Amino acid sequence: MRKSIRLNFFCTACLFLVFIVFTLSVRNVDVRPVGPEGSSVGFATINRMVSERLGVDLTWYAITDWLGLVAILFAGSFAALGLCQLIQRGSIGRVDLDILLLGAFYLAVIGSYALFEKLVVNYRPVLLDGSLEASYPSSHVMIVVCVMATAIMQSHHRLRSKHLIRAMDLFSVIIIAVTVIGRLVSGVHWLTDMIGGLILSAALIMLYHSATERA
């Protein structure tokens, strides 16, 4: 295995370790009942301060929800590409390996989302539907960042026009930036939810990058 590939996997392991340590810290450091209905959250002092200063803006919540649909459309387009290759080539072994790995990556993202819906670290700072909802890590941020970051990788691999590649890069970065900033200022997540979502996204993306480089 080339040195660069070993380094990629080492960075991947480090990012997952950082996420685990950060998650344990959220569960155990400065935990106080500062959320709705007396729900507890870690790093309560900084989380409450940021939450109170930002307030709640459901307009940004709606905007970021729509941006999440954009990411899902991108994921669906790559899934459709893989399905077309499977039908045309008649064997899953003939589907482009990076597309197969992308499918496995999407499953890992979905699995991470499902895991933290069951293993609740903390709840949202607001009641959106009249009940407490799992909030850590921000699954919306994780999905958008993971899908759009890998879309950038795919565009560099599949597109030939430099102008199209640059346009895709810019579009994806804008979607990611607006989603992350918008989700934070919407007030539906604690600051640590956002940080956790970004760290987990980075770890998953690095894992996909490492796997494709290795393959």
N, CA, C and O of each residue as an XYZ file, in Angstrom:
860
protein
N       0.848     -1.198      0.000
C       0.000      0.000      0.000
C       0.882      1.246      0.000
O       1.795      1.369      0.816
N       0.604      2.165     -0.917
C       1.420      3.367     -1.014
C       1.347      4.185      0.273
O       0.372      4.116      1.021
N       2.404      4.959      0.509
C       2.487      5.754      1.726
C       1.326      6.736      1.820
O       0.772      6.935      2.901
N       0.949      7.359      0.691
C      -0.134      8.342      0.710
C      -1.455      7.689      1.098
O      -2.270      8.298      1.793
N      -1.672      6.445      0.651
C      -2.918      5.755      0.990
C      -2.935      5.407      2.474
O      -3.967      5.541      3.131
N      -1.805      4.964      3.002
C      -1.723      4.695      4.446
C      -1.994      5.962      5.245
O      -2.661      5.928      6.279
N      -1.471      7.075      4.755
C      -1.709      8.355      5.435
C      -3.185      8.721      5.403
O      -3.724      9.240      6.380
N      -3.837      8.449      4.273
C      -5.279      8.728      4.164
C      -6.059      7.949      5.212
O      -6.912      8.513      5.898
N      -5.775      6.664      5.338
C      -6.487      5.840      6.311
C      -6.145      6.249      7.744
O      -6.989      6.163      8.636
N      -4.919      6.689      7.958
C      -4.537      7.176      9.285
C      -5.328      8.433      9.635
O      -5.818      8.574     10.755
N      -5.449      9.349      8.664
C      -6.240     10.564      8.895
C      -7.702     10.228      9.144
O      -8.359     10.859      9.972
N      -8.207      9.233      8.426
C      -9.587      8.786      8.628
C      -9.788      8.298     10.050
O     -10.747      8.685     10.718
N      -8.875      7.442     10.515
C      -8.971      6.908     11.881
C      -8.892      8.033     12.913
O      -9.607      8.009     13.915
N      -8.028      9.013     12.671
C      -7.893     10.143     13.601
C      -9.182     10.949     13.673
O      -9.590     11.373     14.754
N      -9.822     11.161     12.535
C     -11.074     11.934     12.518
C     -12.185     11.202     13.262
O     -12.954     11.823     13.995
N     -12.273      9.887     13.077
C     -13.269      9.117     13.823
C     -12.975      9.153     15.323
O     -13.890      9.219     16.143
N     -11.692      9.110     15.670
C     -11.314      9.188     17.079
C     -11.689     10.551     17.665
O     -12.192     10.626     18.786
N     -11.449     11.618     16.918
C     -11.824     12.963     17.376
C     -13.331     13.036     17.592
O     -13.796     13.613     18.575
N     -14.092     12.447     16.670
C     -15.551     12.466     16.811
C     -15.994     11.712     18.060
O     -16.877     12.173     18.784
N     -15.388     10.560     18.314
C     -15.747      9.779     19.495
C     -15.429     10.557     20.771
O     -16.248     10.621     21.687
N     -14.236     11.148     20.822
C     -13.837     11.920     22.004
C     -14.755     13.122     22.196
O     -15.168     13.419     23.317
N     -15.073     13.814     21.099
C     -15.947     14.982     21.201
C     -17.343     14.570     21.667
O     -17.953     15.251     22.491
N     -17.844     13.457     21.139
C     -19.172     12.975     21.532
C     -19.207     12.621     23.014
O     -20.159     12.968     23.712
N     -18.179     11.936     23.495
C     -18.106     11.602     24.918
C     -18.033     12.875     25.767
O     -18.583     12.932     26.867
N     -17.354     13.884     25.247
C     -17.263     15.157     25.976
C     -18.635     15.826     26.061
O     -19.005     16.366     27.103
N     -19.384     15.787     24.960
C     -20.730     16.369     24.966
C     -21.615     15.654     25.973
O     -22.498     16.263     26.576
N     -21.379     14.370     26.152
C     -22.181     13.592     27.091
C     -21.786     13.809     28.547
O     -22.572     13.518     29.449
N     -20.559     14.325     28.791
C     -20.060     14.326     30.164
C     -19.540     15.663     30.687
O     -19.342     15.805     31.893
N     -19.318     16.636     29.826
C     -18.721     17.905     30.257
C     -19.800     18.979     30.378
O     -20.549     19.229     29.434
N     -19.872     19.614     31.557
C     -20.804     20.717     31.805
C     -22.226     20.362     31.359
O     -22.877     21.116     30.635
N     -22.681     19.208     31.807
C     -24.026     18.745     31.447
C     -25.036     19.332     32.423
O     -24.966     19.092     33.628
N     -25.987     20.112     31.879
C     -27.024     20.725     32.718
C     -28.356     20.760     31.970
O     -28.375     20.755     30.739
N     -29.463     20.797     32.702
C     -30.795     20.805     32.066
C     -31.189     22.188     31.557
O     -32.019     22.868     32.160
N     -30.589     22.595     30.447
C     -30.865     23.922     29.899
C     -31.762     23.866     28.668
O     -32.091     24.904     28.095
N     -32.163     22.650     28.253
C     -32.997     22.495     27.075
C     -34.480     22.484     27.403
O     -34.853     22.591     28.571
N     -35.337     22.357     26.388
C     -36.790     22.306     26.611
C     -37.176     21.130     27.506
O     -36.571     20.060     27.440
N     -38.186     21.344     28.340
C     -38.695     20.306     29.236
C     -37.608     19.739     30.148
O     -37.650     18.573     30.541
N     -36.635     20.589     30.474
C     -35.576     20.182     31.393
C     -34.588     19.194     30.806
O     -33.880     18.517     31.551
N     -34.524     19.097     29.466
C     -33.575     18.174     28.839
C     -32.150     18.683     29.027
O     -31.889     19.885     28.979
N     -31.243     17.748     29.239
C     -29.850     18.093     29.529
C     -29.019     18.131     28.255
O     -29.305     17.436     27.280
N     -27.980     18.966     28.293
C     -27.052     19.065     27.172
C     -25.665     19.340     27.721
O     -25.506     20.059     28.708
N     -24.649     18.757     27.066
C     -23.271     19.012     27.461
C     -22.785     20.365     26.973
O     -23.411     20.980     26.108
N     -21.659     20.837     27.530
C     -21.151     22.176     27.220
C     -22.293     23.189     27.338
O     -22.473     24.056     26.483
N     -23.052     23.051     28.417
C     -24.287     23.823     28.583
C     -24.059     25.331     28.540
O     -24.877     26.058     27.976
N     -22.979     25.806     29.117
C     -22.740     27.247     29.183
C     -22.611     27.854     27.801
O     -23.307     28.815     27.474
N     -21.714     27.292     26.975
C     -21.493     27.838     25.637
C     -22.689     27.570     24.738
O     -23.055     28.418     23.925
N     -23.302     26.401     24.875
C     -24.459     26.084     24.035
C     -25.634     27.025     24.314
O     -26.276     27.520     23.388
N     -25.904     27.262     25.585
C     -27.014     28.147     25.935
C     -26.732     29.578     25.507
O     -27.629     30.265     25.018
N     -25.502     30.034     25.683
C     -25.147     31.398     25.305
C     -25.354     31.611     23.805
O     -25.955     32.604     23.396
N     -24.859     30.686     22.988
C     -25.015     30.802     21.531
C     -26.486     30.722     21.141
O     -26.955     31.481     20.292
N     -27.214     29.789     21.773
C     -28.630     29.612     21.459
C     -29.440     30.864     21.783
O     -30.300     31.270     21.001
N     -29.171     31.466     22.916
C     -29.918     32.670     23.319
C     -29.599     33.857     22.413
O     -30.478     34.669     22.125
N     -28.353     33.961     21.965
C     -27.976     35.082     21.109
C     -28.540     34.935     19.698
O     -28.914     35.929     19.074
N     -28.603     33.711     19.194
C     -29.095     33.494     17.840
C     -30.618     33.481     17.774
O     -31.203     33.928     16.788
N     -31.256     32.971     18.816
C     -32.700     32.849     18.798
C     -33.150     31.768     17.826
O     -32.384     30.862     17.498
N     -34.388     31.863     17.368
C     -34.949     30.878     16.443
C     -35.462     31.596     15.203
O     -36.213     32.566     15.302
N     -35.048     31.108     14.029
C     -35.485     31.677     12.757
C     -35.943     30.531     11.859
O     -35.124     29.886     11.205
N     -37.243     30.280     11.828
C     -37.772     29.144     11.077
C     -37.701     29.344      9.570
O     -37.868     28.388      8.813
N     -37.454     30.579      9.121
C     -37.249     30.801      7.692
C     -35.982     30.100      7.230
O     -35.971     29.427      6.199
N     -34.907     30.267      8.010
C     -33.663     29.579      7.688
C     -33.809     28.068      7.828
O     -33.188     27.305      7.089
N     -34.621     27.651      8.765
C     -34.891     26.217      8.920
C     -35.523     25.655      7.648
O     -35.146     24.578      7.186
N     -36.483     26.386      7.086
C     -37.153     25.941      5.861
C     -36.192     25.963      4.669
O     -36.208     25.055      3.838
N     -35.355     27.007      4.589
C     -34.391     27.102      3.485
C     -33.435     25.924      3.501
O     -33.181     25.310      2.464
N     -32.909     25.608      4.668
C     -31.959     24.493      4.753
C     -32.633     23.149      4.511
O     -31.995     22.210      4.035
N     -33.912     23.056      4.834
C     -34.648     21.835      4.499
C     -34.704     21.637      2.986
O     -34.509     20.525      2.494
N     -34.969     22.712      2.251
C     -34.994     22.629      0.799
C     -33.612     22.296      0.238
O     -33.506     21.544     -0.732
N     -32.575     22.833      0.822
C     -31.220     22.508      0.367
C     -30.901     21.042      0.622
O     -30.144     20.423     -0.126
N     -31.477     20.497      1.674
C     -31.320     19.066      1.924
C     -31.917     18.231      0.803
O     -31.389     17.172      0.464
N     -33.025     18.706      0.222
C     -33.638     18.005     -0.913
C     -32.731     18.051     -2.139
O     -32.692     17.104     -2.925
N     -32.002     19.156     -2.300
C     -31.042     19.250     -3.406
C     -29.980     18.168     -3.270
O     -29.624     17.509     -4.247
N     -29.480     17.992     -2.058
C     -28.473     16.953     -1.821
C     -29.042     15.570     -2.100
O     -28.364     14.725     -2.685
N     -30.274     15.335     -1.689
C     -30.903     14.040     -1.929
C     -31.064     13.786     -3.432
O     -30.905     12.651     -3.883
N     -31.380     14.829     -4.213
C     -31.477     14.688     -5.657
C     -30.133     14.294     -6.268
O     -30.080     13.470     -7.180
N     -29.058     14.880     -5.767
C     -27.731     14.508     -6.244
C     -27.437     13.045     -5.915
O     -26.947     12.300     -6.764
N     -27.733     12.641     -4.696
C     -27.507     11.245     -4.313
C     -28.339     10.309     -5.189
O     -27.866      9.252     -5.607
N     -29.586     10.710     -5.464
C     -30.446      9.898     -6.313
C     -29.919      9.780     -7.732
O     -30.066      8.736     -8.367
N     -29.300     10.854     -8.237
C     -28.758     10.819     -9.606
C     -27.593      9.837     -9.706
O     -27.455      9.143    -10.713
N     -26.764      9.774     -8.684
C     -25.655      8.811     -8.700
C     -26.162      7.381     -8.521
O     -25.618      6.440     -9.098
N     -27.216      7.234     -7.710
C     -27.825      5.910     -7.565
C     -28.416      5.460     -8.903
O     -28.310      4.291     -9.271
N     -29.042      6.399     -9.630
C     -29.608      6.078    -10.946
C     -28.500      5.709    -11.935
O     -28.672      4.811    -12.759
N     -27.372      6.402    -11.849
C     -26.231      6.075    -12.711
C     -25.764      4.645    -12.462
O     -25.512      3.894    -13.404
N     -25.651      4.278    -11.202
C     -25.245      2.921    -10.867
C     -26.249      1.894    -11.365
O     -25.862      0.831    -11.850
N     -27.541      2.205    -11.248
C     -28.579      1.287    -11.709
C     -28.523      1.127    -13.228
O     -28.670      0.017    -13.741
N     -28.315      2.215    -13.940
C     -28.205      2.150    -15.402
C     -27.015      1.298    -15.826
O     -27.118      0.496    -16.753
N     -25.887      1.475    -15.145
C     -24.715      0.663    -15.458
C     -24.981     -0.809    -15.183
O     -24.552     -1.671    -15.949
N     -25.682     -1.102    -14.098
C     -26.013     -2.482    -13.759
C     -26.896     -3.118    -14.836
O     -26.678     -4.262    -15.236
N     -27.887     -2.364    -15.295
C     -28.799     -2.884    -16.315
C     -28.073     -3.070    -17.653
O     -28.239     -4.093    -18.317
N     -27.273     -2.082    -18.040
C     -26.589     -2.140    -19.326
C     -25.494     -3.200    -19.362
O     -25.301     -3.863    -20.381
N     -24.777     -3.359    -18.247
C     -23.616     -4.255    -18.227
C     -23.947     -5.648    -17.703
O     -23.160     -6.583    -17.851
N     -25.122     -5.774    -17.091
C     -25.618     -7.089    -16.726
C     -24.987     -7.730    -15.507
O     -25.285     -8.886    -15.205
N     -24.122     -7.014    -14.793
C     -23.476     -7.594    -13.607
C     -23.039     -6.478    -12.679
O     -22.521     -5.453    -13.124
N     -23.249     -6.682    -11.392
C     -22.839     -5.659    -10.423
C     -21.331     -5.504    -10.395
O     -20.815     -4.445    -10.037
N     -20.618     -6.567    -10.774
C     -19.160     -6.500    -10.818
C     -18.638     -5.601    -11.919
O     -17.468     -5.218    -11.902
N     -19.491     -5.255    -12.880
C     -19.091     -4.379    -13.977
C     -19.479     -2.922    -13.750
O     -19.130     -2.046    -14.541
N     -20.193     -2.677    -12.679
C     -20.499     -1.286    -12.318
C     -19.211     -0.616    -11.852
O     -18.396     -1.231    -11.165
N     -19.033      0.650    -12.230
C     -17.819      1.385    -11.837
C     -17.597      1.264    -10.329
O     -18.513      1.462     -9.531
N     -16.367      0.936     -9.963
C     -16.065      0.680     -8.554
C     -16.316      1.902     -7.687
O     -16.777      1.772     -6.553
N     -16.016      3.094     -8.209
C     -16.233      4.297     -7.395
C     -17.716      4.529     -7.133
O     -18.076      5.106     -6.107
N     -18.592      4.083     -8.056
C     -20.030      4.202     -7.847
C     -20.491      3.209     -6.780
O     -21.332      3.535     -5.942
N     -19.937      1.998     -6.815
C     -20.267      1.011     -5.782
C     -19.823      1.504     -4.410
O     -20.547      1.366     -3.424
N     -18.625      2.079     -4.360
C     -18.132      2.616     -3.090
C     -18.975      3.798     -2.637
O     -19.179      3.995     -1.440
N     -19.464      4.583     -3.587
C     -20.332      5.714     -3.240
C     -21.646      5.208     -2.642
O     -22.176      5.798     -1.701
N     -22.166      4.104     -3.198
C     -23.369      3.504     -2.629
C     -23.142      3.042     -1.208
O     -23.990      3.241     -0.338
N     -21.974      2.411     -0.966
C     -21.637      1.980      0.391
C     -21.477      3.177      1.321
O     -21.834      3.117      2.497
N     -20.936      4.265      0.773
C     -20.779      5.501      1.547
C     -22.137      6.055      1.956
O     -22.322      6.457      3.105
N     -23.090      6.080      1.025
C     -24.440      6.555      1.347
C     -25.067      5.695      2.442
O     -25.741      6.209      3.334
N     -24.843      4.394      2.370
C     -25.379      3.507      3.410
C     -24.750      3.817      4.768
O     -25.421      3.754      5.797
N     -23.453      4.152      4.765
C     -22.776      4.518      6.013
C     -23.354      5.806      6.589
O     -23.507      5.933      7.804
N     -23.674      6.762      5.718
C     -24.277      8.019      6.169
C     -25.660      7.757      6.765
O     -25.993      8.268      7.834
N     -26.467      6.946      6.051
C     -27.800      6.603      6.551
C     -27.700      5.851      7.870
O     -28.484      6.092      8.788
N     -26.725      4.932      7.967
C     -26.526      4.179      9.201
C     -26.156      5.080     10.371
O     -26.613      4.870     11.495
N     -25.323      6.085     10.101
C     -24.945      7.038     11.149
C     -26.151      7.827     11.624
O     -26.322      8.065     12.820
N     -26.987      8.230     10.675
C     -28.212      8.950     11.020
C     -29.115      8.087     11.902
O     -29.615      8.541     12.930
N     -29.315      6.828     11.481
C     -30.191      5.929     12.239
C     -29.626      5.643     13.633
O     -30.378      5.555     14.604
N     -28.321      5.501     13.729
C     -27.680      5.210     15.013
C     -27.958      6.292     16.041
O     -28.306      5.998     17.184
N     -27.801      7.554     15.629
C     -27.960      8.651     16.592
C     -29.418      9.056     16.794
O     -29.725      9.876     17.659
N     -30.315      8.479     15.994
C     -31.728      8.615     16.309
C     -32.095      7.711     17.486
O     -33.016      8.006     18.247
N     -31.355      6.601     17.621
C     -31.603      5.655     18.711
C     -30.743      5.965     19.936
O     -31.230      5.920     21.066
N     -29.470      6.278     19.713
C     -28.564      6.619     20.814
C     -28.547      8.138     20.971
O     -27.664      8.820     20.450
N     -29.522      8.648     21.686
C     -29.699     10.104     21.787
C     -28.638     10.708     22.713
O     -28.532     10.335     23.881
N     -27.873     11.627     22.181
C     -26.851     12.333     22.963
C     -27.478     13.544     23.650
O     -27.261     13.764     24.841
N     -28.248     14.324     22.906
C     -29.037     15.414     23.483
C     -30.184     15.746     22.545
O     -30.260     15.230     21.430
N     -31.076     16.616     23.008
C     -32.250     16.989     22.224
C     -32.132     18.415     21.708
O     -31.305     19.197     22.177
N     -32.978     18.739     20.730
C     -32.969     20.090     20.147
C     -33.212     21.162     21.220
O     -33.824     20.895     22.254
N     -32.719     22.385     20.951
C     -32.991     23.493     21.881
C     -34.396     24.056     21.749
O     -34.786     24.923     22.531
N     -35.171     23.576     20.764
C     -36.550     24.034     20.576
C     -37.444     22.829     20.310
O     -36.973     21.785     19.859
N     -38.729     22.978     20.589
C     -39.713     21.940     20.296
C     -40.371     22.272     18.956
O     -41.196     23.183     18.880
N     -40.014     21.548     17.914
C     -40.546     21.856     16.588
C     -41.946     21.278     16.383
O     -42.805     21.922     15.780
N     -42.169     20.085     16.876
C     -43.477     19.434     16.710
C     -44.127     19.140     18.060
O     -44.940     18.225     18.192
N     -43.750     19.933     19.053
C     -44.335     19.756     20.371
C     -43.710     18.653     21.190
O     -44.201     18.336     22.273
N     -42.624     18.053     20.692
C     -41.971     16.971     21.437
C     -40.462     17.060     21.250
O     -39.981     17.695     20.311
N     -39.727     16.427     22.140
C     -38.271     16.427     22.059
C     -37.805     15.596     20.863
O     -38.364     14.538     20.573
N     -36.770     16.089     20.171
C     -36.209     15.377     19.029
C     -34.700     15.276     19.197
O     -34.054     16.210     19.673
N     -34.139     14.127     18.799
C     -32.691     13.953     18.841
C     -32.019     15.029     17.999
O     -32.495     15.373     16.918
N     -30.908     15.557     18.507
C     -30.303     16.727     17.874
C     -28.828     16.553     17.527
O     -28.295     17.277     16.685
N     -28.166     15.588     18.178
C     -26.708     15.424     17.979
C     -26.413     14.104     17.287
O     -26.978     13.067     17.636
N     -25.502     14.152     16.280
C     -24.992     15.336     15.575
C     -26.047     15.833     14.599
O     -27.042     15.146     14.368
N     -25.852     16.988     14.034
C     -26.822     17.514     13.079
C     -26.847     16.617     11.845
O     -25.945     16.677     11.010
N     -27.877     15.789     11.735
C     -27.968     14.856     10.618
C     -28.156     15.596      9.299
O     -27.679     15.142      8.259
N     -28.844     16.725      9.337
C     -29.066     17.507      8.120
C     -27.737     18.018      7.569
O     -27.465     17.910      6.373
N     -26.928     18.566      8.441
C     -25.607     19.040      8.026
C     -24.769     17.875      7.517
O     -24.098     17.990      6.491
N     -24.807     16.755      8.231
C     -24.016     15.593      7.842
C     -24.395     15.121      6.438
O     -23.514     14.865      5.618
N     -25.685     15.003      6.153
C     -26.135     14.511      4.853
C     -25.729     15.459      3.737
O     -25.194     15.024      2.717
N     -25.981     16.762      3.921
C     -25.662     17.728      2.871
C     -24.159     17.793      2.620
O     -23.723     17.767      1.469
N     -23.364     17.876      3.686
C     -21.913     17.956      3.518
C     -21.375     16.702      2.851
O     -20.564     16.791      1.929
N     -21.817     15.533      3.306
C     -21.311     14.273      2.746
C     -21.687     14.122      1.277
O     -20.842     13.763      0.458
N     -22.939     14.390      0.935
C     -23.393     14.209     -0.449
C     -22.723     15.209     -1.385
O     -22.245     14.830     -2.455
N     -22.684     16.474     -0.996
C     -22.146     17.485     -1.902
C     -20.615     17.397     -2.010
O     -20.054     17.692     -3.065
N     -19.945     16.995     -0.937
C     -18.486     16.838     -1.005
C     -18.110     15.688     -1.933
O     -17.173     15.811     -2.723
N     -18.828     14.577     -1.846
C     -18.540     13.453     -2.743
C     -18.998     13.758     -4.169
O     -18.446     13.215     -5.126
N     -20.008     14.626     -4.315
C     -20.406     15.060     -5.661
C     -19.271     15.834     -6.326
O     -19.058     15.717     -7.533
N     -18.544     16.622     -5.538
C     -17.373     17.328     -6.065
C     -16.337     16.325     -6.561
O     -15.779     16.478     -7.647
N     -16.090     15.300     -5.755
C     -15.123     14.270     -6.155
C     -15.549     13.587     -7.446
O     -14.731     13.359     -8.336
N     -16.834     13.260     -7.543
C     -17.343     12.603     -8.736
C     -17.243     13.506     -9.962
O     -16.923     13.034    -11.052
N     -17.509     14.782     -9.797
C     -17.438     15.705    -10.937
C     -16.017     15.815    -11.460
O     -15.808     15.907    -12.669
N     -15.042     15.806    -10.569
C     -13.636     15.863    -10.996
C     -13.251     14.590    -11.742
O     -12.375     14.615    -12.607
N     -13.894     13.492    -11.412
C     -13.570     12.214    -12.040
C     -14.289     12.026    -13.369
O     -13.743     11.414    -14.287
N     -15.522     12.552    -13.482
C     -16.371     12.219    -14.626
C     -16.533     13.348    -15.641
O     -16.765     13.080    -16.820
N     -16.417     14.584    -15.216
C     -16.596     15.692    -16.147
C     -15.290     16.014    -16.861
O     -14.209     15.890    -16.285
N     -15.398     16.425    -18.108
C     -14.205     16.757    -18.896
C     -13.989     18.265    -19.000
O     -12.859     18.733    -19.135
N     -15.083     19.013    -18.936
C     -14.990     20.465    -19.078
C     -14.535     21.105    -17.768
O     -15.144     20.885    -16.721
N     -13.471     21.891    -17.829
C     -12.988     22.591    -16.644
C     -14.018     23.594    -16.136
O     -14.138     23.822    -14.933
N     -14.754     24.185    -17.060
C     -15.778     25.167    -16.663
C     -16.899     24.478    -15.883
O     -17.379     25.009    -14.881
N     -17.313     23.295    -16.344
C     -18.361     22.558    -15.635
C     -17.872     22.106    -14.258
O     -18.622     22.137    -13.283
N     -16.615     21.691    -14.193
C     -16.053     21.261    -12.913
C     -16.027     22.413    -11.923
O     -16.409     22.255    -10.764
N     -15.576     23.572    -12.385
C     -15.524     24.745    -11.509
C     -16.924     25.170    -11.081
O     -17.137     25.557     -9.932
N     -17.873     25.098    -12.005
C     -19.254     25.454    -11.672
C     -19.819     24.493    -10.634
O     -20.523     24.905     -9.712
N     -19.506     23.205    -10.790
C     -19.975     22.197     -9.836
C     -19.324     22.420     -8.469
O     -19.988     22.309     -7.439
N     -18.036     22.732     -8.460
C     -17.338     23.021     -7.200
C     -17.999     24.197     -6.478
O     -18.294     24.123     -5.285
N     -18.226     25.281     -7.223
C     -18.804     26.482     -6.626
C     -20.211     26.209     -6.111
O     -20.556     26.601     -4.996
N     -21.020     25.537     -6.920
C     -22.397     25.230     -6.525
C     -22.414     24.396     -5.248
O     -23.173     24.685     -4.323
N     -21.577     23.362     -5.199
C     -21.550     22.466     -4.043
C     -21.084     23.191     -2.779
O     -21.646     22.997     -1.702
N     -20.058     24.022     -2.920
C     -19.546     24.775     -1.769
C     -20.614     25.736     -1.246
O     -20.769     25.894     -0.035
N     -21.343     26.372     -2.153
C     -22.408     27.288     -1.728
C     -23.498     26.524     -0.978
O     -23.960     26.979      0.068
N     -23.909     25.376     -1.498
C     -24.933     24.570     -0.833
C     -24.473     24.180      0.573
O     -25.237     24.270      1.534
N     -23.216     23.746      0.678
C     -22.681     23.342      1.983
C     -22.627     24.529      2.942
O     -23.082     24.436      4.082
N     -22.070     25.641      2.477
C     -21.896     26.816      3.346
C     -23.231     27.361      3.826
O     -23.395     27.649      5.011
N     -24.187     27.505      2.912
C     -25.494     28.050      3.292
C     -26.207     27.098      4.255
O     -26.873     27.539      5.192
N     -26.062     25.796      4.020
C     -26.706     24.817      4.909
C     -26.121     24.891      6.313
O     -26.866     24.943      7.292
N     -24.803     24.896      6.421
C     -24.160     24.917      7.737
C     -24.492     26.210      8.480
O     -24.906     26.176      9.638
N     -24.310     27.344      7.814
C     -24.581     28.633      8.458
C     -26.073     28.787      8.746
O     -26.466     29.216      9.830
N     -26.896     28.432      7.762
C     -28.334     28.570      7.925
C     -28.894     27.693      9.026
O     -29.789     28.100      9.768
N     -28.356     26.478      9.126
C     -28.852     25.576     10.173
C     -28.477     26.101     11.552
O     -29.242     25.953     12.505
N     -27.300     26.713     11.660
C     -26.891     27.259     12.950
C     -27.751     28.460     13.329
O     -28.252     28.528     14.452
N     -27.931     29.410     12.406
C     -28.683     30.621     12.747
C     -30.189     30.354     12.854
O     -30.926     31.177     13.397
N     -30.643     29.212     12.342
C     -32.060     28.878     12.496
C     -32.411     28.600     13.951
O     -33.567     28.726     14.355
N     -31.391     28.217     14.746
C     -31.610     27.991     16.166
C     -32.186     26.634     16.529
O     -32.590     26.421     17.672
N     -32.230     25.696     15.558
C     -32.827     24.384     15.845
C     -31.784     23.368     16.302
O     -32.115     22.213     16.573
N     -30.530     23.796     16.385
C     -29.461     22.923     16.866
C     -28.586     23.672     17.857
O     -28.437     24.891     17.783
N     -28.016     22.922     18.779
C     -26.976     23.464     19.641
C     -25.690     23.600     18.819
O     -25.521     22.936     17.797
N     -24.800     24.461     19.277
C     -23.512     24.635     18.606
C     -22.761     23.309     18.510
O     -22.170     23.001     17.476
N     -22.784     22.531     19.583
C     -22.056     21.259     19.571
C     -22.659     20.253     18.596
O     -21.952     19.371     18.109
N     -23.962     20.370     18.301
C     -24.574     19.510     17.282
C     -23.927     19.772     15.926
O     -23.629     18.844     15.174
N     -23.717     21.045     15.633
C     -23.129     21.432     14.353
C     -21.680     20.952     14.249
O     -21.257     20.425     13.220
N     -20.930     21.143     15.335
C     -19.531     20.737     15.335
C     -19.435     19.216     15.172
O     -18.632     18.718     14.383
N     -20.257     18.493     15.921
C     -20.250     17.036     15.819
C     -20.610     16.567     14.420
O     -19.992     15.638     13.900
N     -21.616     17.206     13.797
C     -22.001     16.844     12.444
C     -20.884     17.072     11.442
O     -20.689     16.264     10.534
N     -20.148     18.167     11.600
C     -19.049     18.470     10.688
C     -17.886     17.495     10.867
O     -17.278     17.064      9.887
N     -17.578     17.150     12.113
C     -16.480     16.210     12.356
C     -16.818     14.832     11.787
O     -15.987     14.210     11.125
N     -18.043     14.357     12.047
C     -18.449     13.053     11.524
C     -18.471     13.069      9.999
O     -18.071     12.092      9.366
N     -18.932     14.162      9.404
C     -18.924     14.281      7.943
C     -17.505     14.173      7.401
O     -17.258     13.457      6.431
N     -16.585     14.879      8.025
C     -15.193     14.850      7.580
C     -14.628     13.434      7.661
O     -13.899     12.998      6.770
N     -14.969     12.719      8.737
C     -14.475     11.350      8.903
C     -15.035     10.433      7.821
O     -14.295      9.637      7.242
N     -16.321     10.536      7.545
C     -16.951      9.690      6.531
C     -16.424     10.012      5.132
O     -16.166      9.106      4.339
N     -16.268     11.291      4.833
C     -15.750     11.694      3.523
C     -14.316     11.210      3.343
O     -13.944     10.736      2.269
N     -13.521     11.329      4.385
C     -12.140     10.860      4.310
C     -12.092      9.353      4.134
O     -11.210      8.840      3.445
N     -13.019      8.641      4.742
C     -13.092      7.191      4.567
C     -13.400      6.845      3.114
O     -12.778      5.954      2.537
N     -14.362      7.554      2.524
C     -14.696      7.322      1.112
C     -13.502      7.640      0.218
O     -13.178      6.865     -0.682
N     -12.847      8.770      0.458
C     -11.687      9.153     -0.326
C     -10.577      8.104     -0.208
O      -9.958      7.735     -1.206
N     -10.331      7.632      1.002
C      -9.295      6.630      1.223
C      -9.618      5.334      0.483
O      -8.744      4.720     -0.129
N     -10.899      4.925      0.551
C     -11.312      3.678     -0.095
C     -11.188      3.761     -1.609
O     -10.737      2.809     -2.245
N     -11.585      4.900     -2.197
C     -11.498      5.047     -3.646
C     -10.035      5.103     -4.100
O      -9.683      4.539     -5.136
N      -9.197      5.774     -3.333
C      -7.773      5.807     -3.663
C      -7.156      4.419     -3.569
O      -6.338      4.041     -4.408
N      -7.542      3.671     -2.561
C      -7.035      2.311     -2.392
C      -7.515      1.413     -3.525
O      -6.760      0.581     -4.028
N      -8.778      1.584     -3.926
C      -9.335      0.735     -4.975
C      -8.745      1.047     -6.346
O      -9.115      0.415     -7.336
